[in-house]
Amino acid sequence: MKERLQQLQQEALEKIEQANDLKALNDVRVAYLGKKSPITEVLRGMGALSPEERPIMGALVNDVREAIQRALEAKQATLEQEEVEKKLASEAIDVTLPGRPIRRGNHHPLTRVIEEIEDLFIGMGYTIAEGPEVEQDYYNFEALNLPKGHPARDMQDSFYITEEILLRTHTSPVQARTMEKHEGRGPVKIICPGKVYRRDNDDATHSHQFTQIEGLVVDENVRMSDLKGTLREFARKMFGEDRDIRFRPSFFPFTEPSVEVDVSCANCGGHGCNVCKGTGWIEILGAGMVHPNVLEMAGFDSKKYTGFAFGMGPERIAMLKYGIDDIRHFYQNDIRFLQQFNRV
Amino acid sequence: MFVSYKWLQQYVDLTGITAKELADRITKAGIEVESVEVRNKGIQGVVIGHVLEREQHPNADKLSKCLVDIGEGEPVQIICGAPNVAKGQKVAVAKVGAVLPGNFKIKRAKLRGEESNGMICSLQELGVESKLVPKEYADGIFVFPSDAPVGADALELLYLDDEVLELGLTPNRADCLSMIGVAYEVAAILGRSVKLPAIELHENNESVHDYISVRVDAPEDNPLYAGRIVKNVKIGPSPLWMQARLMAAGIRPHNNVVDITNYILLEYGQPLHAFDYDRLGSKEIVVRRAKAGETIETLDDVERTLTEDHLVITNGKEPVALAGVMGGANSEVCDETVNVFIEAAYFNGATIRQAVKDHGLRSESSTRFEKGIDPARTKEALDRAAALMAEYASGEVVGGVVEVNTLTKKEVVVTITLDRINRVLGTTITKEEVGGILTNLQFTFTEDNGTFTIAVPSRRRDIAIEEDIIEEVARLYGYDHLPATLPIGEAKPGKLTPYQAKRRHVRRYLEDAGLFQAITYSLTNEAKATMFALETAQPIRLALPMSEERSVLRQSLVPHLLEAASYNRARQVENVALYEIGSVYLANGENELPNEKERLAGVLTGVWHVHLWQGEKKAVDFYVVKGILDGLFALLGLENRIEYKQAKREHLHPGRTAEILLDHKTIGFVGQLHPNVQKQFDLKETYVFELDLEALLKAEVADIRYTAIPRFPSITRDIALVVDEHIVAGELQKAIIAAGGELLKDVSIFDVYKGDRLPDGKKSLAFSLRYYDPERTLTDEEVTNVHEQVIKAVEQQFGATLRG
């Protein structure tokens, strides 16, 4: 009997081994473990055995059944795996074909620059002030210490609509308006971005419409060294942590003292190259301490309050940052230009 | 202002400082030196020669054979082509071996058979601009004064070994429109002293009042008028050094009298005018406003018609000069002039500016008056001019000065404390340092316990208040020494306003939806100004536009976006999707600011989506654009408050245009471009939209509130309704939603059919309705009840029938 069982096990294992699909395997299962299988018959014949032999033989039968069962399971797993693999192999695709494109636009480079500057100053506690582009002569000039007939008005040939109304030539009138709203009480801490207009012929370096960002801080004890520190912070965040700035004395009617601000050239690190025309420095800003006449006209006591102001052109910054060579690109809206600013 | 380095040395010791170094120092201290021009353009070996003999070249009509002493051994033979070469002249000779500009080497040569050992040079050949060469030498060689030493370096005599600094002056530094002004600035920077020219004036025994009188009828325009008479002048060339300096400064030499007035203008910054006394036509000068229609022929031979805005110098009857701008041709100094009247005046800058503007005529004189001169130097300049005319034009200075002076002299005194200087600058400058800077500036001051009382010299008209002194201290102390700090004081967080924050969201959304941000011009032409505008107003026109194309402020962003699309299309970029956020300008009353309203507009044309190998290609159509807008309204939380209404608008396709309403008010439109407009802009099928951005961003929207995620299953039922074809989907949908009540959560359209299988004039719209109750699982019966009400409602309201 024992021999018979061992033989059956042997046979079953061989057939399992030979089964090459799940159906064949199932046939083996039915043949050897089903109700009519020879092993079941062996079990039925156990009644004829002596009580001593019965448990021994029972254990043997179980061993055989378990061995077959394990082999069946193992084979089943293998066959299933093979089937899955076959299916997957038939589903293979060419991963090098192009994906379904996602259509994506992006910021205009000027907006990109302006938002970056806005965020930088928001981080330093500034808010963003906006104002009209069509402005009164008073806010555009007079409140900024440029009375009628002032020679510096020469510097800003303007688009007048009437004698008293013009397209603003800078975003400074927003400063005057904001200060006025503060009714003589500080602190004022604002950034003013916006479009401005000058009577220039459009060419590679001039545009009758362009953008500006100005900043203004008015408070008790605002110092010129604070202006330097603030702008250095700005230059480093905007152009790289190893940048330095320098002030050069200059003249603006609305600030005194007035300076022009250079940033060390990012292209050559300050050694001199053709980007900085060999000087190592690039002019990017005008700035200064708010002229006392400007403070007084806006209702601030210039003995108690001081302030600083600065202004810059996003076009110039974008041209420097991205190496753009013609200001007209910003206003032609050529998609081939715009889409170059489509990534981080 | 062009500053000759060599000339400047007359007033300040520049030992040890090169022109380049000087330029850097000046720039750092506040006046930008725009360039340093080396006047020698590579010349070597040019000396003064003496033409001993000149004869006609035997074989060439236009050449001369000259024997020239060049101070080295035997005289040399030189062939010269200049028409004006003559025996006895002192000339510039480029010797054999010399180099001229452009690396032109002079060699021994034979010209038409005659030997030539060098070249006699014109000024142009030495690198002088033609417009600066004195007229009489314009077409020939330059003739030096007879005392020019033979063999001497010609470049040195001509100041061509000089370097010229070009100063870019800001309007406040008109004091540096003179050599003496620059000398004061340089002296302050270098800590050296200024040497002023010595004036040796010898007057005769006569009185100027016997020759001329002066009356000023317009004292506001002309607070100071002074003059002198110089008799018996001999008109001729001015001394070489003077001519050379004038050329270095960019002024062409004429004759001694005129050159002296120009020289003083450059030296003192005081414009002068020399009249031919005998041609004045009277013995009086009257300064007055011109009469309307009065005329004057100015020195440039142009007849100018004047108005009452212009100031003129007259002889009591007619104008002899346009004050401060240009003299009259009738009284011009000429070769025959014997007696000269020199005018030194102070004219009001605004008056002069008006004349400059009206006549388009700017001169060295007018520039200085416009920016403001130092009246304290007016009479000194006059005296120096008279002295130079005596010396270099053999004139005789008549005793005394005629003068009308209504100037009220006010001395500017500024008081400032050391503490204030340091508090404004954030520095720790000592009072000794401040004192040193003021001394170098040659400002007179006293100091008491840290308080400075400073008398500002009249040449520095830009200094009047404490801050001006702070600036002087700061720039000469050096901004490089300024510390870098950050503002102290209350720190408040900065942030965007809700409007600004939403606007940024809108930008990002549209870009992520596939549109590029455009920025176009605000100025347009009259026709485009109101095209497509949501609201129109009287066009706002510039008083003085530069072109018709940019003369009026826009009332819609669409026209320029169409231009941008067209620009792209002309460059083979056929697929364009652009949006712009910008202002439009709607006029209010005269002399009132317009309403500036922020709009959002877009243009889309060409292929929207393409993925060809998987068979996908979709052109832009109305629903592409509408989908983008729907997403935008959803982003802003307004999707349920927006309606689209079929509309007809100018320039748009009459059947493919919708007005967009927010809370039942029109806030924009979307539509296809009318074929005519499409053609006008040279575009293919194109869609545009414009929205009132402020209405969208300022609409009150509730904050986000969480609602429970569905826990029970929902039930979906589809219906296909047949209706008359004029019935729009939106209306049906609205009716379904109304009839569906609380339980109906979603209605979507999944099919639209018009065609053979339906009667003429009918269409079918299929809706999918989803029912849901958040509290429980709905029974089939409940849903059926509601669904039947929905069907009944559309049957009653629209005559809809269920499609079998």
Interface residues (C-beta under 8 A of the other chain):
Chain A: L97 P98 R100 P101 R103 R104 G105 N106 H107 H108 L110 T111 E115 E118 F121 I122 G123 M124 G125 Y126 T127 I128 P132 E133 V134 E135 Q136 G149 P151 A152 D154 M155 F159 Y160 I161 T162 E164 I165 L167 P187 K189 K195 Y197 R199 N201 H208 Q209 V217 D219 E220 N221 V222 R223 M224 S225 D226 K228 G229 T230 R232 E233 R246 F247 R248 P249 S250 F251 E256 P257 S258 V259 M289 H291 P292 T306 F330 Y331 Q332 N333 D334 I335 R336 L338 Q339
Chain B: T27 K28 A29 G30 E32 T170 P171 N172 R173 A174 G349 A350 R353 E370 K371 G372 R423 V424 L425 G426 T427 I465 E466 E467 D468 I470 E471 A474 R475 Y479 D480 L482 P483 A484 T485 L486 P487 I488 G489 E490 A491 K492 P493 G494 K495 L496 T497 Q500 R504 R507 L510 E511 D512 A513 G514 L515 F516 Q517 A518 I519 T520 Y521 S522 L523 I540 R541 L542 A543 L544 P545 M546 R550 L553 A564 Y567 N568 R571 V573 V576 A577 L578 Y579 G582 S583 Y585 E590 N591 L593 P594 E596 W608 H609 V610 H611 W613 Q614 E616
